[in-house]
């Protein structure tokens, strides 16, 4: 997997975090903490598939690499 793809996936995760942070000002403290890394694995899969029109297999590969980097929670966590 190229560095460009990893950077793109990290940008996707970060952009969703920034959007969630903007919405979190009117939400509870629990939801505010959810807007910081590591993000849920299911959210990663959903966003990669939605934003990049990736297959299930490709979305899993991207999210697995982000788990290794600490941006995403492991799927069994």
N, C-alpha and C positions, 0 to 999 in steps of 0.2 A: 504494500500500500504506500502510495507516495506521500510525501510530507505535505503536499498541497491538499490532499484529501483529508488528512488529519487536522490540518489547520482550519479547513472549511467546516468540519464537524464540530470543532471546538468553538468556532464562531457561531454556529447554530445554537449550541448549548448556551453560550454567553448571551446571545441576543434574546433568547427566551427568558433568561434570567433577568435581563434588563427590563423586559416588558413586565415580568412578574413583579419586579421591585417597584415599578411605577404604580402598579395596581395594589401593592401591598400596603400602601399608606393608610388605606381605610379598612384593613383586615386585622385579624388577631395576630398576636406575637408568634404563635405556632406557624401560621402561614408565612410570616416574614422569614423565619428560619428556613423554610422550604425553598426560598428563592436564592439560597447560597449553595455553592458546591459542597458536597457532591449531590448531583441531581438524581432523581429516581430513574432506574433502568427503563421502565415502561414509557416514561416521558421521552427518553432519548430515542427509543425505537419509533415512537409515534412521530416525533419531529423530523427524524431523518427520512422516514417514508413520505411524510407530507411535503417537506421543503425540497427534497432532492428526488422525489419519485423513485426511490430506491426499492429494490426487491427486499423481501424478508431477510434473505441470506446476507445481502450487502449491509442492510441496516444493523444486523446483529454484529457483523464484523467491525463496523465503525464504532458501535457502542462498546464492544469488548475492548477495543483499543483505548477508548476514553476511560473505561474502568481501570485499565492498567495505569493510566496517567493520573487517576484520582478525581476526575471531573464527574464521574457517574458512579452511583452505588452499585455494587454487584447485584445481579438479578436475584440472588437468594438472601439478600440482606433485608 
